[in-house]
Amino acid sequence: MALMDDIRSYLRIDASDTSFDVEIQDLIGAVQTELIDVGVDPTLVGAATDSLIKKAITTYCKANFGYDTDNAEAFTSAYEKLKIYLMNSSTYQAVSSS
């Protein structure tokens, strides 16, 4: 649950407030699926311990959490740039079994 706690912190939600956990978990699942779909190693995405993977997940959540996000465009743009980097970096690509 460490990732959930980190996301809550990044979203400026008190650690004891779990009322948004379903929405946050849905966002985490969505971004993880998207990163895997574009070719990022599922092991890295699932663990979410790598700094860039974690930054991509948190930035996506900040862009998509709630309804009135003043900086949603900036966070979306930052996430897209991180996603492109992760897609194109051999460090983050899934190893092909072929």
N, C-alpha and C positions, 0 to 999 in steps of 0.2 A: 504494500500500500504506500510505499515511499514516494512513488511517482505521483499518486493522487495528492499526497500531502504537499509535494513540491508545486503541483499545478495550483492547488488552493492558495498557496503562498503567492505565487506569481499573479494570480487573479485578485489578490488583496482580500481574500476571504479568510476569516478567522479559522484557525486550525480545528476548533471544536464545532464549527458550523458544517454539518454534513448535508444540509438541505439541498445543495446543488450537485451532490455526488453523482446522481444519475446522468445529468446533463454533461458533467465533466467526463464521466466514463464513456459516454457516447462519443464525445469529441476525441478522446484519446483513441478509441477504437477506430474511428473514421480516419484519423491521420495515420495511424499505424497501417491500416489497410491500403491507404493511398500510397504511402512510401514503399510498401512491399510491391504493390502493383506496378510502380515505375522502376522496379529492379533493385531496390535497396535490400541488403541482406536481412531476411526475416529474423535471424538470430540477434542481430544488432538492434533492430527495431523493437523486438519483443523485450529485450533486456533493458533498453532505454538508459544504459549507463554511460554511453559515449556522449561527450559534451555536445557535439553537433546534432546528433539524433535527438537528444533531450531538448536542445534549443529549438529544433524544428517542431517538436511536439508542443512545447510550451507556447511558441509563437503562434502556431495554428489555433490553439485553444484561446489565446488572447484575442485573436482576430474574429473568432466565431462564438464566443461566449456572450450570452445575453442579447439584448436587442439594441441598446443605445451605446454602442462602442464608438467613441469619438475618433479613435485611432485605428479603426478596423481596416481601412485601406492601407495604412502604413504597415500594419502587422501582416496583412495578406501579402503585400509586396515582399516583405522581408521573408515570409515563409516560402513564397514561390522561388526566391533566389536561393534559399537554403536547399530546397527540394532539388532544384536544377544542379546545384553543386553536388549533392549526395548522389544524384542519378549519374553524374558524369565522372565521379571519382572512383578509381579502381579500388580504393580502400573500403568503400561502402557497398560494392557490388556483390551480389550473391554469387557463390562459386558454382559454376556449371558442372554437372556430373557427366557431361558428354565426353 
